[in-house]
Amino acid sequence: MVIYGLALLSGCFFGGMLLGDILGMITGVGSNVGGVGFAMLALILVSSKLLKENKLSSKAQDGIMFWSAMYIPIVVAMTACQDVAAAIMGGGVLTIMCGIVCTIVPLLLIPVISKLGAPSEPLPPLSKE
Protein backbone atom coordinates (compact mmCIF):
# COMPACT_ATOMS: atom_id res chain seq x y z
CA MET A 1 0.00 0.00 0.00
CA VAL A 2 2.75 2.43 0.93
CA ILE A 3 4.49 2.31 -2.46
CA TYR A 4 1.30 3.15 -4.33
CA GLY A 5 0.95 6.86 -5.02
CA LEU A 6 4.65 7.50 -4.50
CA ALA A 7 5.24 8.30 -8.18
CA LEU A 8 2.46 10.89 -8.08
CA LEU A 9 3.83 12.40 -4.89
CA SER A 10 7.36 12.51 -6.31
CA GLY A 11 6.23 14.15 -9.53
CA CYS A 12 4.27 16.78 -7.64
CA PHE A 13 7.21 17.36 -5.29
CA PHE A 14 9.74 17.86 -8.07
CA GLY A 15 7.35 20.09 -10.01
CA GLY A 16 6.61 22.20 -6.93
CA MET A 17 10.28 22.53 -6.02
CA LEU A 18 11.14 23.55 -9.58
CA LEU A 19 8.38 26.14 -9.57
CA GLY A 20 9.53 27.41 -6.15
CA ASP A 21 13.13 27.73 -7.37
CA ILE A 22 12.02 29.62 -10.48
CA LEU A 23 9.85 31.94 -8.39
CA GLY A 24 12.78 32.54 -6.04
CA MET A 25 15.04 33.46 -8.95
CA ILE A 26 12.41 35.77 -10.47
CA THR A 27 11.85 37.60 -7.18
CA GLY A 28 15.57 37.78 -6.43
CA VAL A 29 15.31 35.93 -3.13
CA GLY A 30 17.91 33.35 -4.12
CA SER A 31 16.12 30.41 -2.53
CA ASN A 32 13.03 28.30 -2.98
CA VAL A 33 9.83 30.29 -2.51
CA GLY A 34 6.77 28.17 -1.76
CA GLY A 35 7.94 24.98 -3.44
CA VAL A 36 6.44 22.71 -0.82
CA GLY A 37 3.15 24.58 -0.97
CA PHE A 38 3.07 24.29 -4.75
CA ALA A 39 3.83 20.57 -4.44
CA MET A 40 0.97 20.00 -1.99
CA LEU A 41 -1.42 22.02 -4.15
CA ALA A 42 -0.40 20.01 -7.22
CA LEU A 43 -0.87 16.74 -5.30
CA ILE A 44 -4.37 17.78 -4.23
CA LEU A 45 -5.38 18.94 -7.70
CA VAL A 46 -3.93 15.98 -9.61
CA SER A 47 -5.23 13.34 -7.20
CA SER A 48 -8.69 14.96 -7.18
CA LYS A 49 -8.77 14.96 -10.97
CA LEU A 50 -7.66 11.32 -11.13
CA LEU A 51 -10.31 10.37 -8.55
CA LYS A 52 -13.07 12.08 -10.55
CA GLU A 53 -11.98 10.21 -13.68
CA ASN A 54 -11.79 6.89 -11.76
CA LYS A 55 -8.14 6.40 -12.74
CA LEU A 56 -6.87 5.62 -9.23
CA SER A 57 -7.17 2.17 -7.71
CA SER A 58 -8.13 1.85 -4.06
CA LYS A 59 -4.52 0.87 -3.23
CA ALA A 60 -3.24 4.00 -4.96
CA GLN A 61 -5.77 6.10 -3.04
CA ASP A 62 -4.62 4.56 0.25
CA GLY A 63 -0.98 5.19 -0.66
CA ILE A 64 -1.66 8.82 -1.55
CA MET A 65 -3.53 9.33 1.72
CA PHE A 66 -0.61 7.79 3.64
CA TRP A 67 2.03 9.92 1.95
CA SER A 68 -0.11 13.06 2.23
CA ALA A 69 -0.40 12.49 5.98
CA MET A 70 3.36 11.88 6.31
CA TYR A 71 4.46 14.67 3.99
CA ILE A 72 3.31 17.74 5.91
CA PRO A 73 4.75 16.89 9.38
CA ILE A 74 8.10 15.86 7.91
CA VAL A 75 8.45 19.01 5.83
CA VAL A 76 7.38 21.24 8.73
CA ALA A 77 9.94 19.57 11.01
CA MET A 78 12.70 19.95 8.41
CA THR A 79 11.87 23.61 7.88
CA ALA A 80 11.76 24.27 11.63
CA CYS A 81 15.21 22.71 12.07
CA GLN A 82 16.63 24.90 9.32
CA ASP A 83 15.05 28.01 10.84
CA VAL A 84 16.44 27.24 14.30
CA ALA A 85 19.94 26.59 12.96
CA ALA A 86 19.91 29.84 10.98
CA ALA A 87 18.58 31.79 13.96
CA ILE A 88 21.24 30.47 16.33
CA MET A 89 24.00 31.31 13.86
CA GLY A 90 22.61 34.81 13.37
CA GLY A 91 21.34 35.69 16.85
CA GLY A 92 23.37 33.63 19.32
CA VAL A 93 22.44 34.08 22.99
CA LEU A 94 19.36 36.21 22.29
CA THR A 95 17.91 33.43 20.16
CA ILE A 96 18.43 30.86 22.89
CA MET A 97 16.88 33.18 25.51
CA CYS A 98 13.83 33.79 23.31
CA GLY A 99 13.43 30.06 22.73
CA ILE A 100 13.56 29.36 26.45
CA VAL A 101 11.03 32.10 27.26
CA CYS A 102 8.71 30.97 24.45
CA THR A 103 8.79 27.46 25.88
CA ILE A 104 8.43 28.26 29.59
CA VAL A 105 5.66 30.90 29.37
CA PRO A 106 3.11 28.58 27.69
CA LEU A 107 3.96 25.83 30.17
CA LEU A 108 3.24 28.20 33.03
CA LEU A 109 -0.06 29.24 31.41
CA ILE A 110 -1.43 25.68 31.20
CA PRO A 111 -3.15 25.83 34.65
CA VAL A 112 -4.70 29.21 33.84
CA ILE A 113 -5.99 28.09 30.46
CA SER A 114 -7.32 24.81 31.86
CA LYS A 115 -9.40 26.71 34.42
CA LEU A 116 -10.85 28.93 31.70
CA GLY A 117 -12.03 25.96 29.68
CA ALA A 118 -13.47 23.86 32.51
CA PRO A 119 -16.88 22.36 31.63
CA SER A 120 -19.83 23.80 33.54
CA GLU A 121 -21.29 20.33 34.08
CA PRO A 122 -19.34 17.19 34.93
CA LEU A 123 -18.73 14.88 32.03
CA PRO A 124 -20.82 11.69 31.89
CA PRO A 125 -19.04 8.50 32.99
CA LEU A 126 -17.56 6.29 30.31
CA SER A 127 -19.54 3.16 29.59
CA LYS A 128 -17.66 -0.12 30.04
CA GLU A 129 -18.87 -2.11 27.06
C-alpha positions as CSV (number, residue, x, y, z in Angstrom):
1,M,0.0,0.0,0.0
2,V,2.8,2.4,0.9
3,I,4.5,2.3,-2.5
4,Y,1.3,3.1,-4.3
5,G,1.0,6.9,-5.0
6,L,4.6,7.5,-4.5
7,A,5.2,8.3,-8.2
8,L,2.5,10.9,-8.1
9,L,3.8,12.4,-4.9
10,S,7.4,12.5,-6.3
11,G,6.2,14.1,-9.5
12,C,4.3,16.8,-7.6
13,F,7.2,17.4,-5.3
14,F,9.7,17.9,-8.1
15,G,7.3,20.1,-10.0
16,G,6.6,22.2,-6.9
17,M,10.3,22.5,-6.0
18,L,11.1,23.6,-9.6
19,L,8.4,26.1,-9.6
20,G,9.5,27.4,-6.2
21,D,13.1,27.7,-7.4
22,I,12.0,29.6,-10.5
23,L,9.9,31.9,-8.4
24,G,12.8,32.5,-6.0
25,M,15.0,33.5,-9.0
26,I,12.4,35.8,-10.5
27,T,11.9,37.6,-7.2
28,G,15.6,37.8,-6.4
29,V,15.3,35.9,-3.1
30,G,17.9,33.4,-4.1
31,S,16.1,30.4,-2.5
32,N,13.0,28.3,-3.0
33,V,9.8,30.3,-2.5
34,G,6.8,28.2,-1.8
35,G,7.9,25.0,-3.4
36,V,6.4,22.7,-0.8
37,G,3.2,24.6,-1.0
38,F,3.1,24.3,-4.8
39,A,3.8,20.6,-4.4
40,M,1.0,20.0,-2.0
41,L,-1.4,22.0,-4.1
42,A,-0.4,20.0,-7.2
43,L,-0.9,16.7,-5.3
44,I,-4.4,17.8,-4.2
45,L,-5.4,18.9,-7.7
46,V,-3.9,16.0,-9.6
47,S,-5.2,13.3,-7.2
48,S,-8.7,15.0,-7.2
49,K,-8.8,15.0,-11.0
50,L,-7.7,11.3,-11.1
51,L,-10.3,10.4,-8.5
52,K,-13.1,12.1,-10.6
53,E,-12.0,10.2,-13.7
54,N,-11.8,6.9,-11.8
55,K,-8.1,6.4,-12.7
56,L,-6.9,5.6,-9.2
57,S,-7.2,2.2,-7.7
58,S,-8.1,1.9,-4.1
59,K,-4.5,0.9,-3.2
60,A,-3.2,4.0,-5.0
61,Q,-5.8,6.1,-3.0
62,D,-4.6,4.6,0.2
63,G,-1.0,5.2,-0.7
64,I,-1.7,8.8,-1.5
65,M,-3.5,9.3,1.7
66,F,-0.6,7.8,3.6
67,W,2.0,9.9,2.0
68,S,-0.1,13.1,2.2
69,A,-0.4,12.5,6.0
70,M,3.4,11.9,6.3
71,Y,4.5,14.7,4.0
72,I,3.3,17.7,5.9
73,P,4.7,16.9,9.4
74,I,8.1,15.9,7.9
75,V,8.4,19.0,5.8
76,V,7.4,21.2,8.7
77,A,9.9,19.6,11.0
78,M,12.7,19.9,8.4
79,T,11.9,23.6,7.9
80,A,11.8,24.3,11.6
81,C,15.2,22.7,12.1
82,Q,16.6,24.9,9.3
83,D,15.0,28.0,10.8
84,V,16.4,27.2,14.3
85,A,19.9,26.6,13.0
86,A,19.9,29.8,11.0
87,A,18.6,31.8,14.0
88,I,21.2,30.5,16.3
89,M,24.0,31.3,13.9
90,G,22.6,34.8,13.4
91,G,21.3,35.7,16.9
92,G,23.4,33.6,19.3
93,V,22.4,34.1,23.0
94,L,19.4,36.2,22.3
95,T,17.9,33.4,20.2
96,I,18.4,30.9,22.9
97,M,16.9,33.2,25.5
98,C,13.8,33.8,23.3
99,G,13.4,30.1,22.7
100,I,13.6,29.4,26.5
101,V,11.0,32.1,27.3
102,C,8.7,31.0,24.5
103,T,8.8,27.5,25.9
104,I,8.4,28.3,29.6
105,V,5.7,30.9,29.4
106,P,3.1,28.6,27.7
107,L,4.0,25.8,30.2
108,L,3.2,28.2,33.0
109,L,-0.1,29.2,31.4
110,I,-1.4,25.7,31.2
111,P,-3.1,25.8,34.6
112,V,-4.7,29.2,33.8
113,I,-6.0,28.1,30.5
114,S,-7.3,24.8,31.9
115,K,-9.4,26.7,34.4
116,L,-10.9,28.9,31.7
117,G,-12.0,26.0,29.7
118,A,-13.5,23.9,32.5
119,P,-16.9,22.4,31.6
120,S,-19.8,23.8,33.5
121,E,-21.3,20.3,34.1
122,P,-19.3,17.2,34.9
123,L,-18.7,14.9,32.0
124,P,-20.8,11.7,31.9
125,P,-19.0,8.5,33.0
126,L,-17.6,6.3,30.3
127,S,-19.5,3.2,29.6
128,K,-17.7,-0.1,30.0
129,E,-18.9,-2.1,27.1
